[in-house]
Amino acid sequence: MATVASGRSDASVVKDEGDNAVALWLAIIAAMVALTAVVGAATRLTGSGLSITEWQPIMGIVPPLSDADWQTAFAKYKAIPQYTEINRGMSLAAFKTIFWWEWGHRLIARSIGVAFLVPFLIFLAAGRIPRRLTPRLVVLFLLGGLQGAIGWIMVQSGLVDRVSVHPVKLLLHLGCAVLIFALLVWTAFEVAGRRERSVHLPTVTRGQAIGALAVVALVYLQVLSGALVAGHKAGLTYNTWPLMDGRLIPNGLTTLSPWWLNIIDNITAVQFNHRMLAYLVVALGLWQAAVVWRTADDERVRTSGLWLAIALVAQMALGIWTLLAWVPVSLGVAHQAGALAVLAIAIWHLFAVQRARAV
């Protein structure tokens, strides 16, 4: 539904009304995905991710209810390398602590499926889902199921020959979750509508649109880079800034062969790449914000660009603080939450830019 209203002196404005109920539902699902990722960060930082050694998609909802059940779960944990090599002698009470972190992480993830599917079917039956978005929402639901399978593959990687999950499988798990989050955020904006478009040519250029898209892509790439940092516990090394081991470019960046192994398995290179990519993302984001603030005539483009710049600088400062503090759980969790917030704001800015150009 579209109406013409006078909102500015220099141009007529087209207002498109969206479906707020459907948009709110998608926003809630996106928030639940973000919460799952943040709890997952806490699970990882507390060493809890391998405490549940089985994947039971349905029966796993029920936690141990008796002392015998707890003893059985604890015995299964005692059989894996993480217990025998790191946590030998752990008490049952300590095991319960790490168990509840992982159980909570899985419970939130399971609940997303129900919270998505039931309203989706209701909205679909009521004709509230735009036909062009139905396939995308079906794909999102299937991606959620795939994410659960990837999560179990990741956990399995730490049950036999390792004391933690494989970093690349952690990257795949987090990468899929963040992709789902990004698609949900974009779709929520798209469904909400309520956008204002000038009927005249906007001053937002193609270059600025490309810049907004590049920021989103680089933020996502930076999240993947952060997964490798977390998987290798690289944040517990080189806890100085801006130098690493007294050098801007540290030694040992190319010690592995073939060369590409350094990107995923060389702890020095993993942290260095995360730092350099952060500088690139912040520089591009600040440039993008400055350009649209000077030239764009769409207030939403300008506002979202400003918030993007603020969020990027805050996230970089939080990352430096986390590194210098040797990655305490609180700061590590906050840094992951901040990454999702930055991505959401970058998507908001991209959406605003795209709509400003959609004449």
BAKEKOL-659048 format. One record per residue (C-alpha): z, x negated, y; residue in one letter. Coordinates in nm, 3 decimals, decimal comma. Example, Ala and Ser with C-alpha at 12.3 -4.5 7.8 and 13.67 -1.06 7.14 Angstrom:
<sites>
[[0,780 -1,230 -0,450] 'a'],
[[0,714 -1,367 -0,106] 's'],
</sites>
This chain:
<sites>
[[0,000 0,000 0,000] 'm'],
[[-0,101 -0,150 0,332] 'a'],
[[-0,031 -0,050 0,691] 't'],
[[-0,128 -0,207 1,023] 'v'],
[[0,150 -0,281 1,267] 'a'],
[[0,183 -0,476 1,589] 's'],
[[0,424 -0,758 1,521] 'g'],
[[0,282 -1,027 1,749] 'r'],
[[0,099 -1,034 2,075] 's'],
[[-0,187 -1,256 1,957] 'd'],
[[-0,296 -1,071 1,642] 'a'],
[[-0,268 -0,753 1,446] 's'],
[[-0,059 -0,776 1,132] 'v'],
[[-0,115 -0,626 0,788] 'v'],
[[0,205 -0,540 0,599] 'k'],
[[0,188 -0,498 0,221] 'd'],
[[0,479 -0,327 0,049] 'e'],
[[0,574 -0,447 -0,298] 'g'],
[[0,799 -0,316 -0,572] 'd'],
[[1,148 -0,434 -0,487] 'n'],
[[1,303 -0,321 -0,816] 'a'],
[[1,060 -0,522 -1,028] 'v'],
[[1,091 -0,821 -0,795] 'a'],
[[1,471 -0,805 -0,814] 'l'],
[[1,456 -0,795 -1,194] 'w'],
[[1,235 -1,105 -1,199] 'l'],
[[1,463 -1,281 -0,951] 'a'],
[[1,764 -1,207 -1,171] 'i'],
[[1,583 -1,348 -1,476] 'i'],
[[1,492 -1,658 -1,274] 'a'],
[[1,859 -1,695 -1,175] 'a'],
[[1,962 -1,664 -1,540] 'm'],
[[1,714 -1,936 -1,637] 'v'],
[[1,855 -2,156 -1,359] 'a'],
[[2,209 -2,087 -1,481] 'l'],
[[2,107 -2,183 -1,833] 't'],
[[1,964 -2,512 -1,706] 'a'],
[[2,277 -2,586 -1,503] 'v'],
[[2,507 -2,508 -1,796] 'v'],
[[2,273 -2,723 -2,005] 'g'],
[[2,333 -3,008 -1,762] 'a'],
[[2,708 -2,967 -1,802] 'a'],
[[2,662 -2,953 -2,179] 't'],
[[2,469 -3,278 -2,172] 'r'],
[[2,710 -3,456 -1,936] 'l'],
[[3,013 -3,357 -2,143] 't'],
[[2,847 -3,473 -2,465] 'g'],
[[2,855 -3,121 -2,608] 's'],
[[2,494 -3,064 -2,703] 'g'],
[[2,526 -3,164 -3,068] 'l'],
[[2,849 -2,976 -3,140] 's'],
[[2,662 -2,689 -3,307] 'i'],
[[2,456 -2,837 -3,588] 't'],
[[2,271 -2,522 -3,697] 'e'],
[[2,020 -2,291 -3,535] 'w'],
[[2,096 -1,928 -3,608] 'q'],
[[1,911 -1,722 -3,346] 'p'],
[[2,089 -1,397 -3,442] 'i'],
[[2,410 -1,481 -3,627] 'm'],
[[2,478 -1,772 -3,394] 'g'],
[[2,587 -1,523 -3,129] 'i'],
[[2,919 -1,487 -3,315] 'v'],
[[3,146 -1,792 -3,261] 'p'],
[[3,406 -1,906 -3,515] 'p'],
[[3,671 -1,633 -3,537] 'l'],
[[3,926 -1,783 -3,773] 's'],
[[4,085 -2,119 -3,833] 'd'],
[[3,877 -2,154 -4,150] 'a'],
[[3,559 -2,089 -3,949] 'd'],
[[3,658 -2,356 -3,698] 'w'],
[[3,732 -2,606 -3,972] 'q'],
[[3,389 -2,539 -4,127] 't'],
[[3,209 -2,591 -3,796] 'a'],
[[3,411 -2,906 -3,729] 'f'],
[[3,331 -3,044 -4,075] 'a'],
[[2,959 -3,002 -4,007] 'k'],
[[2,997 -3,190 -3,679] 'y'],
[[3,187 -3,470 -3,854] 'k'],
[[2,881 -3,531 -4,073] 'a'],
[[2,653 -3,637 -3,784] 'i'],
[[2,628 -3,988 -3,628] 'p'],
[[2,768 -3,877 -3,292] 'q'],
[[3,104 -3,810 -3,453] 'y'],
[[3,112 -4,108 -3,686] 't'],
[[2,998 -4,361 -3,422] 'e'],
[[3,142 -4,221 -3,097] 'i'],
[[3,395 -3,943 -3,151] 'n'],
[[3,566 -4,044 -3,474] 'r'],
[[3,923 -3,915 -3,472] 'g'],
[[3,843 -3,629 -3,233] 'm'],
[[4,095 -3,347 -3,257] 's'],
[[4,004 -2,989 -3,338] 'l'],
[[4,108 -2,886 -2,987] 'a'],
[[3,868 -3,141 -2,834] 'a'],
[[3,592 -3,021 -3,064] 'f'],
[[3,649 -2,663 -2,951] 'k'],
[[3,596 -2,773 -2,590] 't'],
[[3,253 -2,921 -2,654] 'i'],
[[3,165 -2,636 -2,891] 'f'],
[[3,225 -2,373 -2,622] 'w'],
[[2,995 -2,555 -2,377] 'w'],
[[2,707 -2,552 -2,625] 'e'],
[[2,780 -2,198 -2,744] 'w'],
[[2,785 -2,073 -2,386] 'g'],
[[2,455 -2,248 -2,315] 'h'],
[[2,293 -2,082 -2,615] 'r'],
[[2,447 -1,742 -2,541] 'l'],
[[2,307 -1,734 -2,187] 'i'],
[[1,966 -1,840 -2,320] 'a'],
[[1,972 -1,564 -2,583] 'r'],
[[2,075 -1,302 -2,329] 's'],
[[1,772 -1,384 -2,115] 'i'],
[[1,544 -1,250 -2,389] 'g'],
[[1,718 -0,911 -2,387] 'v'],
[[1,746 -0,901 -2,007] 'a'],
[[1,372 -0,967 -1,984] 'f'],
[[1,233 -0,752 -2,264] 'l'],
[[1,420 -0,423 -2,212] 'v'],
[[1,346 -0,381 -1,837] 'p'],
[[0,990 -0,506 -1,893] 'f'],
[[0,922 -0,227 -2,143] 'l'],
[[1,083 0,029 -1,914] 'i'],
[[0,885 -0,082 -1,609] 'f'],
[[0,568 -0,103 -1,816] 'l'],
[[0,612 0,252 -1,948] 'a'],
[[0,674 0,375 -1,593] 'a'],
[[0,356 0,208 -1,467] 'g'],
[[0,552 -0,020 -1,234] 'r'],
[[0,404 -0,346 -1,367] 'i'],
[[0,073 -0,436 -1,197] 'p'],
[[-0,197 -0,456 -1,463] 'r'],
[[-0,304 -0,804 -1,356] 'r'],
[[0,051 -0,933 -1,408] 'l'],
[[0,112 -0,785 -1,752] 't'],
[[-0,050 -1,075 -1,945] 'p'],
[[0,147 -1,327 -1,739] 'r'],
[[0,476 -1,154 -1,814] 'l'],
[[0,392 -1,141 -2,184] 'v'],
[[0,321 -1,514 -2,175] 'v'],
[[0,653 -1,572 -1,998] 'l'],
[[0,835 -1,387 -2,276] 'f'],
[[0,657 -1,593 -2,540] 'l'],
[[0,739 -1,911 -2,349] 'l'],
[[1,104 -1,809 -2,367] 'g'],
[[1,081 -1,794 -2,745] 'g'],
[[0,903 -2,129 -2,751] 'l'],
[[1,177 -2,273 -2,532] 'q'],
[[1,437 -2,178 -2,791] 'g'],
[[1,239 -2,354 -3,063] 'a'],
[[1,198 -2,664 -2,846] 'i'],
[[1,572 -2,662 -2,786] 'g'],
[[1,642 -2,669 -3,157] 'w'],
[[1,384 -2,945 -3,216] 'i'],
[[1,564 -3,141 -2,944] 'm'],
[[1,906 -3,090 -3,106] 'v'],
[[1,768 -3,190 -3,447] 'q'],
[[1,655 -3,522 -3,300] 's'],
[[2,021 -3,618 -3,252] 'g'],
[[2,163 -3,505 -3,587] 'l'],
[[2,044 -3,779 -3,823] 'v'],
[[1,953 -4,119 -3,684] 'd'],
[[2,076 -4,095 -3,324] 'r'],
[[2,402 -4,026 -3,143] 'v'],
[[2,222 -3,822 -2,875] 's'],
[[1,904 -3,622 -2,845] 'v'],
[[1,571 -3,798 -2,798] 'h'],
[[1,494 -3,834 -2,424] 'p'],
[[1,133 -3,717 -2,458] 'v'],
[[1,246 -3,403 -2,642] 'k'],
[[1,502 -3,343 -2,368] 'l'],
[[1,215 -3,376 -2,120] 'l'],
[[1,013 -3,114 -2,310] 'l'],
[[1,312 -2,878 -2,325] 'h'],
[[1,395 -2,905 -1,956] 'l'],
[[1,029 -2,910 -1,856] 'g'],
[[0,960 -2,582 -2,035] 'c'],
[[1,269 -2,420 -1,882] 'a'],
[[1,172 -2,527 -1,531] 'v'],
[[0,813 -2,411 -1,583] 'l'],
[[0,944 -2,067 -1,682] 'i'],
[[1,172 -2,069 -1,376] 'f'],
[[0,884 -2,161 -1,145] 'a'],
[[0,656 -1,889 -1,283] 'l'],
[[0,932 -1,630 -1,250] 'l'],
[[1,001 -1,727 -0,888] 'v'],
[[0,633 -1,715 -0,795] 'w'],
[[0,582 -1,382 -0,971] 't'],
[[0,889 -1,235 -0,801] 'a'],
[[0,743 -1,327 -0,462] 'f'],
[[0,407 -1,186 -0,565] 'e'],
[[0,551 -0,855 -0,683] 'v'],
[[0,782 -0,818 -0,384] 'a'],
[[0,487 -0,820 -0,149] 'g'],
[[0,630 -0,739 0,191] 'r'],
[[0,411 -1,004 0,333] 'r'],
[[0,259 -1,013 0,677] 'e'],
[[-0,094 -1,137 0,715] 'r'],
[[-0,280 -1,188 1,038] 's'],
[[-0,618 -1,014 1,043] 'v'],
[[-0,744 -1,310 1,242] 'h'],
[[-0,806 -1,654 1,099] 'l'],
[[-0,473 -1,834 1,057] 'p'],
[[-0,401 -2,183 1,181] 't'],
[[-0,280 -2,285 0,834] 'v'],
[[-0,545 -2,523 0,710] 't'],
[[-0,675 -2,599 0,365] 'r'],
[[-0,515 -2,942 0,389] 'g'],
[[-0,175 -2,785 0,454] 'q'],
[[-0,225 -2,554 0,156] 'a'],
[[-0,306 -2,856 -0,060] 'i'],
[[0,002 -3,029 0,078] 'g'],
[[0,225 -2,734 -0,014] 'a'],
[[0,083 -2,731 -0,367] 'l'],
[[0,128 -3,108 -0,398] 'a'],
[[0,495 -3,078 -0,301] 'v'],
[[0,553 -2,820 -0,577] 'v'],
[[0,375 -3,038 -0,833] 'a'],
[[0,566 -3,351 -0,731] 'l'],
[[0,902 -3,173 -0,736] 'v'],
[[0,826 -3,056 -1,090] 'y'],
[[0,725 -3,408 -1,190] 'l'],
[[1,048 -3,538 -1,038] 'q'],
[[1,247 -3,293 -1,252] 'v'],
[[1,073 -3,431 -1,561] 'l'],
[[1,155 -3,782 -1,442] 's'],
[[1,516 -3,677 -1,405] 'g'],
[[1,517 -3,555 -1,765] 'a'],
[[1,429 -3,908 -1,879] 'l'],
[[1,704 -4,049 -1,658] 'v'],
[[1,952 -3,808 -1,817] 'a'],
[[1,823 -3,867 -2,170] 'g'],
[[1,864 -4,244 -2,139] 'h'],
[[2,185 -4,217 -1,934] 'k'],
[[2,000 -4,435 -1,685] 'a'],
[[2,221 -4,303 -1,406] 'g'],
[[2,501 -4,519 -1,547] 'l'],
[[2,302 -4,834 -1,470] 't'],
[[2,208 -4,993 -1,136] 'y'],
[[2,470 -4,791 -0,948] 'n'],
[[2,377 -4,934 -0,611] 't'],
[[2,143 -4,813 -0,337] 'w'],
[[1,890 -4,886 -0,197] 'p'],
[[1,863 -5,201 -0,412] 'l'],
[[1,860 -5,228 -0,791] 'm'],
[[2,032 -5,544 -0,916] 'd'],
[[2,002 -5,683 -0,565] 'g'],
[[1,627 -5,626 -0,547] 'r'],
[[1,405 -5,352 -0,408] 'l'],
[[1,178 -5,396 -0,710] 'i'],
[[1,398 -5,504 -1,002] 'p'],
[[1,301 -5,735 -1,282] 'n'],
[[1,225 -5,591 -1,624] 'g'],
[[0,996 -5,303 -1,533] 'l'],
[[0,731 -5,401 -1,789] 't'],
[[0,923 -5,552 -2,079] 't'],
[[0,795 -5,306 -2,342] 'l'],
[[0,454 -5,305 -2,508] 's'],
[[0,228 -5,114 -2,492] 'p'],
[[0,278 -5,070 -2,118] 'w'],
[[0,317 -4,693 -2,125] 'w'],
[[0,636 -4,719 -2,330] 'l'],
[[0,805 -4,850 -2,017] 'n'],
[[0,756 -4,511 -1,854] 'i'],
[[0,958 -4,328 -2,117] 'i'],
[[1,178 -4,589 -2,290] 'd'],
[[1,254 -4,867 -2,043] 'n'],
[[1,582 -4,773 -1,872] 'i'],
[[1,513 -4,995 -1,572] 't'],
[[1,168 -4,847 -1,523] 'a'],
[[1,295 -4,492 -1,581] 'v'],
[[1,548 -4,518 -1,297] 'q'],
[[1,307 -4,708 -1,071] 'f'],
[[1,036 -4,444 -1,120] 'n'],
[[1,284 -4,166 -1,043] 'h'],
[[1,382 -4,337 -0,719] 'r'],
[[1,026 -4,408 -0,607] 'm'],
[[0,908 -4,058 -0,689] 'l'],
[[1,201 -3,918 -0,489] 'a'],
[[1,093 -4,118 -0,184] 'y'],
[[0,736 -3,991 -0,226] 'l'],
[[0,844 -3,628 -0,260] 'v'],
[[1,071 -3,646 0,044] 'v'],
[[0,809 -3,823 0,256] 'a'],
[[0,539 -3,570 0,166] 'l'],
[[0,777 -3,278 0,218] 'g'],
[[0,885 -3,401 0,561] 'l'],
[[0,523 -3,460 0,659] 'w'],
[[0,426 -3,113 0,540] 'q'],
[[0,714 -2,953 0,729] 'a'],
[[0,631 -3,142 1,049] 'a'],
[[0,263 -3,050 1,035] 'v'],
[[0,312 -2,678 0,974] 'v'],
[[0,589 -2,661 1,231] 'w'],
[[0,355 -2,800 1,496] 'r'],
[[0,039 -2,610 1,406] 't'],
[[0,103 -2,299 1,196] 'a'],
[[0,119 -1,964 1,374] 'd'],
[[0,282 -1,787 1,077] 'd'],
[[0,660 -1,778 1,121] 'e'],
[[0,726 -1,767 0,748] 'r'],
[[0,522 -2,080 0,693] 'v'],
[[0,715 -2,259 0,965] 'r'],
[[1,055 -2,138 0,845] 't'],
[[0,991 -2,219 0,479] 's'],
[[0,861 -2,561 0,578] 'g'],
[[1,179 -2,631 0,772] 'l'],
[[1,399 -2,525 0,480] 'w'],
[[1,190 -2,738 0,248] 'l'],
[[1,257 -3,046 0,460] 'a'],
[[1,630 -2,973 0,474] 'i'],
[[1,652 -2,913 0,099] 'a'],
[[1,464 -3,231 0,011] 'l'],
[[1,680 -3,452 0,230] 'v'],
[[1,999 -3,288 0,100] 'a'],
[[1,888 -3,331 -0,261] 'q'],
[[1,804 -3,697 -0,211] 'm'],
[[2,144 -3,757 -0,046] 'a'],
[[2,314 -3,578 -0,335] 'l'],
[[2,122 -3,791 -0,585] 'g'],
[[2,231 -4,112 -0,412] 'i'],
[[2,592 -3,992 -0,405] 'w'],
[[2,575 -3,903 -0,774] 't'],
[[2,440 -4,249 -0,859] 'l'],
[[2,697 -4,437 -0,651] 'l'],
[[2,978 -4,228 -0,805] 'a'],
[[2,862 -4,313 -1,161] 'w'],
[[2,744 -3,959 -1,237] 'v'],
[[3,060 -3,748 -1,262] 'p'],
[[3,002 -3,412 -1,430] 'v'],
[[3,046 -3,215 -1,108] 's'],
[[2,787 -3,413 -0,913] 'l'],
[[2,547 -3,434 -1,206] 'g'],
[[2,553 -3,056 -1,244] 'v'],
[[2,515 -3,009 -0,868] 'a'],
[[2,216 -3,244 -0,864] 'h'],
[[2,041 -3,043 -1,135] 'q'],
[[2,116 -2,718 -0,953] 'a'],
[[1,982 -2,876 -0,635] 'g'],
[[1,657 -2,967 -0,806] 'a'],
[[1,599 -2,604 -0,901] 'l'],
[[1,685 -2,492 -0,548] 'a'],
[[1,435 -2,740 -0,404] 'v'],
[[1,167 -2,618 -0,644] 'l'],
[[1,232 -2,254 -0,550] 'a'],
[[1,206 -2,336 -0,179] 'i'],
[[0,887 -2,536 -0,238] 'a'],
[[0,739 -2,236 -0,421] 'i'],
[[0,847 -2,009 -0,135] 'w'],
[[0,668 -2,239 0,110] 'h'],
[[0,355 -2,250 -0,106] 'l'],
[[0,357 -1,871 -0,134] 'f'],
[[0,393 -1,835 0,244] 'a'],
[[0,105 -2,077 0,303] 'v'],
[[-0,120 -1,904 0,051] 'q'],
[[-0,050 -1,562 0,199] 'r'],
[[-0,111 -1,689 0,553] 'a'],
[[-0,455 -1,805 0,443] 'r'],
[[-0,537 -1,483 0,255] 'a'],
[[-0,727 -1,304 0,527] 'v'],
</sites>
